[in-house]
Amino acid sequence: MPDPVSRLHEERQLVLDRLSSLRADYAGIVEAAKASNLDDEHDPEGSTIAFERSQVGAHIAHAEAHLADIERALERVRQGSYGICKVCGARIPEGRLEARPTAETCVACA
């Protein structure tokens, strides 16, 4: 299995880059809505802008949650508990950690 710390740091950087891009997109949508005279409720374009804002906001929330998962995994590495199921205490299989490096539980406990 590749070094989990390196893999987690690489994934962390990818998520940070994605968050930066998503936040810029969100700010652009909000700014565009301010500059327009759209009424979200009554203007056909307003609902599109509201949908886009909501969709990008959901992507941001998902990326932030994934970033928190990565930070928790890095903390488990520091504590020496990375790869140990938090429910039953068994070793998490390498295949699961390769597929999901932030996994906190073995397959049976997931």
C-alpha positions in Angstrom: 0.0 0.0 0.0 1.3 3.5 -0.8 2.3 5.7 2.0 -1.0 6.8 3.6 0.4 10.1 4.8 1.5 11.1 1.3 -1.7 10.0 -0.2 -3.8 11.9 2.4 -1.7 15.1 1.8 -2.1 14.8 -1.9 -5.9 14.3 -1.5 -6.0 17.2 0.9 -4.3 19.5 -1.7 -6.7 18.4 -4.4 -9.7 19.2 -2.1 -8.2 22.6 -1.2 -7.7 23.4 -4.8 -11.3 22.3 -5.6 -12.6 24.4 -2.7 -10.8 27.4 -4.0 -12.3 27.0 -7.4 -15.8 26.3 -6.0 -15.7 29.3 -3.7 -14.6 31.5 -6.6 -17.6 30.2 -8.7 -19.9 30.8 -5.8 -18.7 34.3 -5.3 -19.2 34.9 -9.1 -22.7 33.6 -9.0 -23.6 35.8 -6.0 -21.9 38.8 -7.6 -23.8 38.3 -10.8 -27.1 38.0 -8.9 -26.4 41.3 -7.2 -25.7 43.0 -10.5 -28.9 41.8 -12.0 -32.5 42.8 -11.3 -33.7 39.2 -11.1 -36.5 38.0 -8.8 -35.8 34.4 -7.9 -39.4 33.7 -7.4 -41.0 35.3 -10.5 -38.2 35.5 -13.1 -37.4 32.4 -15.1 -33.7 33.2 -14.9 -33.9 33.8 -11.2 -34.6 30.2 -10.5 -31.6 29.1 -12.6 -29.3 31.4 -10.7 -30.7 30.2 -7.4 -30.3 26.6 -8.5 -26.7 27.2 -9.6 -25.9 28.9 -6.3 -27.5 26.1 -4.3 -25.7 23.4 -6.4 -22.3 25.0 -6.0 -23.0 25.6 -2.3 -23.7 21.9 -1.9 -20.4 21.0 -3.6 -18.6 23.3 -1.2 -20.2 21.7 1.8 -19.3 18.2 0.4 -15.7 19.2 -0.2 -15.5 20.8 3.3 -16.8 17.6 4.9 -14.3 15.5 2.9 -11.5 17.9 4.0 -12.6 17.3 7.6 -12.4 13.5 7.0 -8.9 13.9 5.7 -7.8 16.0 8.7 -9.3 13.3 11.0 -7.4 10.6 9.1 -4.1 12.6 9.4 -4.8 12.9 13.2 -5.3 9.1 13.4 -1.9 8.7 11.6 -0.3 11.0 14.2 -1.9 9.1 17.1 -0.9 5.7 15.6 -4.5 4.6 15.2 -4.8 4.9 11.4 -6.0 1.7 9.8 -7.7 0.5 13.0 -11.5 0.2 13.0 -13.0 2.7 15.5 -15.9 0.3 16.2 -14.4 -3.2 16.6 -10.7 -2.4 16.8 -9.8 -4.8 13.9 -7.3 -3.8 11.2 -9.0 -2.1 8.3 -8.0 -4.1 5.1 -5.5 -2.4 2.8 -7.8 -2.6 -0.1 -10.4 -0.5 1.8 -7.8 2.1 2.7 -6.6 2.2 -0.8 -10.1 2.8 -2.1 -11.1 5.1 0.8 -8.0 6.4 2.7 -10.2 8.3 5.2 -12.1 5.1 6.2 -12.6 4.9 10.0 -14.2 1.5 10.0 -13.6 -2.0 8.6 -16.1 -3.3 6.0 -18.0 -5.3 8.5 -18.6 -2.3 10.8 -19.3 0.2 8.0 
